[in-house]
Amino acid sequence: MLNGTRVIDADGHLNDWHLDWERLLPPDLGPGATRSVRDRQGFPHLQVDGMLLPGSERDDLDYHDLEAVMKQMTRDGRYWLPLRPGEEDPVQRLPDMDEMGIDVAVLFGGHCLLVASVVESPDIAAATLRVYNDYLAGYCATAPDRLKGVAMIPMQSPKVAADELRRAVNELGFVAGVLPPHHKNGTMLADPSLEPIWDAAEELNVPICIHTIGIQISPAAPLAPGQIMGETYGGFPSMLALGSVVLGGVLERHPNLRVAFLEAGAGWVPYVMDRLQESYETFSLHAEKLPRDPEDYIRGGQVYIATEPEERALPLVAELLGEDYLVLGSDYCHPEGMCPFTMTALAERADLSDDLKRKILYDNPTRLYGLS
């Protein structure tokens, strides 16, 4: 709680690389089955379907003193280090939440976020994400009133994904499902094959969260090399994904569906709204005919956007999107998340009204995730 306001972390993380994958996965998946490995710096990663997941290589750190890198990422120790114990141990996470003023945290994975987007084998992807979901359920069981799970579902197998979403919500108590902005094979969110996922989410009355996975698997990846370019343009696929669900008719076909775009920032939303609207007015004969304008779908109550606490464009986004559709994630405990100051950084802003702060920190994520 901050300044008398309850706080919901709309996007927190935990690690998944420490799981005993060889023991937990079915034995018939073959040599490509998920396993944990370490790179030359000693960082743990997942190796799936015979490859180290994109975004897992840290070769750029080989050219720097690791201690200096960590010092810079933590702003000389002001922010918490990545790989915090609470990312693996829920008992140690709870006091971190208390220090940050977080009452409830909605939880997403680590490298398993990439499994739905880069792995070719549907069987390996489905089995890996099912094991992860079971692990997350156990993690949340430590404090079920404060820790809420989000189901990882395999984009490679939409019908399997829909069934896994139903299992996660009905049996494990999860509050949402998560998809990447696209699959590396080019499948976008409006692809007809994904309809079973949208159907299931509507049926269950849970949102689908579109969580950025960086630009590494985007066609634009060669144009954004290195950590700084990658971080700067990592939200680019989410911009494409928003256009896909709007112009592809997903929101029109599923009027009760809620879709949240997380960890991509919010400042791009006015630009995309304007460009989609202008392009649709000029070239609508080249697209699926929609009963409403693109901007009306974006601000019509189905789309939620996660802001970062210090975004200067936030007042404009709130004006154009609507104050009721912005949320805030701590990104616990990634270096760009500003932990432990994420929530207080927003709560202390002088350019936002107290009503807007309360909506972002509590009212809106409560509505998005169906919490009480």
C-alpha positions in Angstrom: 0.0 0.0 0.0 1.2 3.5 -0.9 -0.2 6.7 0.5 -3.3 4.8 1.6 -3.8 3.2 -1.9 -3.7 -0.5 -2.4 -1.2 -1.4 -5.2 -1.4 -4.2 -7.8 1.8 -5.0 -9.7 0.4 -5.8 -13.2 3.6 -7.4 -14.4 6.1 -9.0 -12.1 8.5 -11.8 -13.0 10.0 -15.0 -11.7 12.8 -17.2 -12.9 12.2 -20.6 -14.6 15.7 -21.6 -15.6 16.4 -23.4 -12.3 13.8 -26.0 -12.7 14.8 -29.7 -13.0 13.5 -29.9 -16.6 14.9 -33.3 -17.3 13.0 -34.8 -14.4 9.8 -32.8 -15.0 9.3 -33.2 -18.7 8.0 -36.3 -20.4 10.8 -38.6 -21.4 9.7 -39.1 -25.0 10.4 -35.5 -26.2 13.9 -36.4 -27.4 17.2 -34.6 -27.3 15.6 -31.2 -28.1 13.7 -31.2 -24.8 14.1 -28.1 -22.6 17.1 -28.0 -20.2 19.0 -25.5 -18.2 22.5 -24.4 -19.3 25.0 -21.7 -18.3 26.9 -19.4 -20.6 30.5 -18.3 -20.3 29.7 -15.7 -17.8 27.9 -18.3 -15.6 24.4 -16.9 -16.3 21.7 -19.6 -16.4 19.5 -20.0 -19.5 17.1 -22.4 -21.2 18.1 -24.5 -24.2 15.0 -25.6 -26.0 14.6 -27.5 -29.3 18.4 -27.5 -29.6 19.0 -23.8 -29.4 19.8 -21.2 -26.8 16.8 -18.9 -26.7 17.2 -15.5 -28.4 18.0 -12.8 -25.9 19.8 -15.3 -23.7 23.3 -14.7 -25.1 25.3 -12.2 -23.1 28.4 -12.1 -25.3 28.3 -8.3 -25.1 29.2 -8.7 -21.4 32.4 -10.5 -22.3 33.9 -7.2 -23.3 33.2 -5.5 -20.0 34.0 -6.0 -16.3 30.9 -7.7 -15.0 31.1 -5.9 -11.7 31.1 -2.6 -13.6 28.1 -3.7 -15.7 26.1 -4.6 -12.6 27.0 -1.3 -10.9 25.7 0.6 -13.9 22.5 -1.4 -14.2 21.7 -0.7 -10.5 22.6 3.0 -10.7 25.5 2.5 -8.3 23.6 0.2 -6.1 20.4 2.3 -5.9 18.3 -0.3 -7.7 18.1 -3.9 -6.8 20.3 -6.4 -8.7 18.7 -8.7 -11.2 18.4 -12.4 -10.2 17.0 -11.4 -6.9 16.2 -14.4 -4.6 12.5 -13.6 -4.6 12.4 -14.5 -8.3 12.8 -18.1 -7.3 11.6 -18.2 -3.7 8.1 -16.8 -3.0 8.8 -16.5 0.8 11.7 -14.1 0.0 9.5 -12.2 -2.5 6.8 -11.2 0.0 9.1 -8.8 2.0 10.3 -7.3 -1.3 6.7 -6.6 -2.2 6.1 -5.0 1.2 9.1 -2.7 0.7 7.8 -1.7 -2.7 4.3 -1.1 -1.4 2.8 -3.9 -3.5 -0.2 -5.7 -2.2 -0.8 -8.1 -5.1 1.6 -9.2 -7.8 0.5 -10.7 -11.1 3.3 -13.0 -12.3 4.9 -13.8 -15.6 7.9 -16.1 -16.3 11.4 -15.5 -17.5 12.8 -17.3 -20.5 9.6 -19.4 -20.8 8.1 -16.2 -22.3 10.2 -17.0 -25.4 9.1 -20.6 -25.7 5.8 -19.7 -27.3 7.4 -17.6 -29.9 10.7 -19.2 -31.1 10.4 -23.0 -30.5 9.4 -24.9 -33.6 8.2 -28.2 -32.0 4.6 -27.9 -30.8 5.1 -30.9 -28.5 8.2 -29.5 -26.8 6.6 -26.0 -26.4 3.3 -27.4 -25.0 5.1 -29.7 -22.5 7.5 -27.0 -21.4 4.8 -24.5 -20.7 2.6 -27.0 -18.9 5.5 -27.8 -16.5 6.1 -24.1 -16.0 2.4 -23.4 -15.2 2.5 -26.2 -12.6 5.6 -24.7 -11.1 4.0 -21.2 -11.0 0.9 -22.6 -9.3 3.1 -24.0 -6.6 4.9 -20.7 -6.3 1.6 -18.7 -5.9 0.3 -21.2 -3.4 2.7 -19.8 -0.8 0.5 -16.6 -0.6 -2.5 -17.1 -3.0 -4.1 -13.8 -1.9 -1.0 -11.9 -3.0 0.5 -13.9 -5.8 -1.5 -14.4 -9.0 -0.4 -16.5 -11.9 -0.6 -15.9 -15.6 -0.7 -19.0 -17.9 2.0 -19.5 -20.5 0.3 -21.0 -23.6 1.8 -22.4 -26.8 1.2 -20.2 -29.8 2.4 -23.1 -31.9 -0.7 -25.2 -31.0 -3.8 -22.9 -30.6 -6.2 -25.7 -29.6 -3.7 -27.0 -27.0 -3.2 -23.4 -25.8 -6.9 -22.9 -25.3 -7.2 -26.1 -23.3 -4.1 -25.2 -21.2 -5.6 -21.8 -20.5 -8.8 -23.4 -19.3 -6.8 -25.8 -17.1 -4.7 -22.9 -15.7 -7.8 -20.8 -14.9 -10.2 -23.5 -13.7 -7.7 -25.8 -11.9 -4.7 -23.6 -11.0 -6.6 -20.3 -10.2 -4.7 -18.2 -12.8 -6.0 -14.8 -13.7 -4.8 -14.4 -17.4 -3.0 -15.9 -20.3 0.0 -14.5 -22.1 1.1 -14.6 -25.7 4.1 -13.0 -27.5 3.4 -10.3 -30.0 4.0 -12.8 -32.8 5.8 -16.0 -33.7 9.1 -16.0 -35.4 7.5 -17.8 -38.3 5.5 -14.7 -39.1 2.2 -15.7 -37.4 0.5 -12.5 -36.1 -2.2 -12.3 -33.5 -5.0 -11.9 -36.0 -4.2 -15.2 -37.7 -7.4 -17.2 -38.0 -5.6 -20.2 -36.4 -5.5 -18.4 -33.1 -9.2 -18.1 -32.8 -9.5 -20.9 -30.2 -7.3 -18.9 -27.8 -9.5 -15.8 -28.1 -12.6 -17.9 -27.7 -11.3 -19.5 -24.5 -10.3 -16.2 -23.0 -13.7 -14.7 -23.7 -15.4 -17.8 -22.3 -13.3 -17.7 -19.1 -13.5 -13.9 -18.8 -9.8 -13.5 -18.4 -7.5 -11.2 -20.4 -4.8 -12.2 -22.8 -1.6 -10.3 -22.1 0.7 -9.5 -25.0 4.1 -9.3 -23.3 7.1 -8.0 -25.1 9.9 -10.5 -25.7 12.3 -7.9 -27.2 13.1 -7.3 -30.8 15.4 -10.3 -31.2 12.9 -12.4 -33.2 11.4 -9.5 -35.1 12.2 -9.0 -38.8 13.7 -5.7 -37.7 16.2 -7.5 -35.4 19.2 -6.8 -37.7 18.4 -3.1 -37.6 18.6 -2.9 -33.7 21.9 -4.6 -32.8 23.3 -4.5 -29.3 21.8 -4.0 -25.8 20.9 -0.3 -26.1 19.2 -0.5 -29.5 17.5 -3.7 -28.4 16.1 -2.1 -25.2 15.1 1.1 -27.0 13.1 -0.7 -29.8 12.1 -3.8 -27.8 8.5 -2.6 -27.8 8.3 -2.4 -31.6 6.6 -5.9 -32.0 3.9 -4.8 -29.6 3.0 -1.9 -31.8 2.6 -4.3 -34.7 0.5 -6.6 -32.4 -1.9 -3.8 -31.5 -2.4 -3.1 -35.2 -3.0 -6.8 -35.8 -5.7 -7.3 -33.2 -7.5 -4.1 -34.4 -7.2 -4.3 -38.2 -7.5 -8.0 -38.2 -10.9 -7.9 -36.4 -10.0 -9.7 -33.2 -11.5 -7.1 -31.0 -14.6 -6.9 -33.3 -15.2 -10.6 -33.3 -14.6 -10.9 -29.5 -16.3 -7.9 -28.0 -15.9 -9.2 -24.4 -12.2 -9.9 -24.8 -9.6 -7.8 -22.8 -6.1 -7.5 -24.2 -3.2 -6.0 -22.3 0.1 -4.8 -23.8 2.9 -5.1 -21.2 6.5 -4.1 -20.8 6.5 -2.1 -24.1 5.9 1.3 -22.5 2.9 3.6 -23.3 4.3 6.6 -25.1 3.9 5.0 -28.5 0.2 4.5 -28.1 -0.9 8.0 -29.3 1.4 7.7 -32.4 0.0 4.3 -33.3 -3.6 5.4 -32.7 -3.1 8.4 -35.1 -1.3 6.4 -37.7 -3.7 3.5 -37.7 -6.6 5.9 -38.0 -5.1 8.0 -40.8 -4.0 4.9 -42.7 -7.4 3.3 -42.4 -9.2 6.4 -43.6 -6.9 6.5 -46.6 -6.5 2.8 -47.5 -9.5 1.1 -46.0 -10.3 -0.6 -49.3 -7.1 -2.6 -48.7 -8.2 -4.0 -45.3 -11.0 -5.9 -43.6 -14.0 -3.6 -43.3 -14.7 -2.8 -39.7 -17.9 -1.3 -38.2 -15.9 1.1 -36.1 -12.7 3.2 -36.6 -9.4 1.8 -35.3 -9.1 4.4 -32.7 -12.5 3.6 -31.3 -11.4 0.0 -30.7 -8.2 1.1 -29.0 -10.0 3.3 -26.6 -13.2 1.3 -26.4 -12.5 -0.5 -23.2 -10.9 -3.7 -24.5 -7.2 -2.5 -24.7 -5.1 -2.0 -21.6 -1.5 -0.6 -21.7 1.2 -0.9 -19.1 3.1 2.4 -18.6 6.5 2.9 -17.1 6.5 5.1 -14.0 8.5 8.0 -15.4 7.2 8.2 -19.0 6.8 11.9 -19.8 4.0 11.2 -22.3 1.8 9.5 -19.7 -0.6 12.5 -19.3 -1.2 12.5 -23.0 -1.7 8.7 -23.2 -4.2 8.9 -20.3 -6.1 11.6 -22.2 -6.2 9.8 -25.6 -6.5 6.2 -24.4 -8.6 6.9 -21.3 -7.6 7.0 -17.7 -9.3 3.6 -17.0 -7.0 1.5 -19.2 -3.5 2.2 -17.9 -1.7 -0.1 -15.5 1.8 -0.4 -14.0 4.2 -3.3 -13.8 7.2 -3.5 -11.5 9.2 -5.7 -13.9 10.6 -7.3 -10.8 13.4 -7.8 -10.9 14.8 -6.6 -14.2 17.3 -3.7 -14.2 15.0 -1.4 -16.2 12.2 -1.9 -13.7 13.7 0.5 -11.1 13.0 -1.8 -8.2 12.4 -1.1 -5.4 11.2 2.4 -6.5 8.9 1.5 -9.4 5.6 2.2 -7.7 6.7 5.1 -5.6 8.2 6.8 -8.7 4.7 7.0 -10.1 2.9 7.7 -6.8 5.2 10.8 -6.3 4.6 12.4 -9.7 3.3 15.9 -9.4 1.9 16.0 -13.0 -0.7 13.3 -12.4 -3.9 13.6 -10.4 -4.4 11.5 -7.3 -7.4 9.9 -9.1 -5.2 8.8 -12.1 -2.5 7.4 -9.8 -5.1 5.4 -7.9 -6.6 4.1 -11.2 -3.2 3.0 -12.5 -2.0 1.4 -9.3 -5.2 -0.3 -8.2 -8.5 0.3 -10.0 -7.5 -0.6 -13.5 -5.4 -3.7 -12.8 -8.2 -4.9 -10.6 -10.7 -4.6 -13.5 -8.2 -6.0 -16.0 -7.5 -9.2 -14.1 -10.9 -9.6 -12.5 -9.5 -9.3 -9.0 -11.6 -8.3 -5.9 
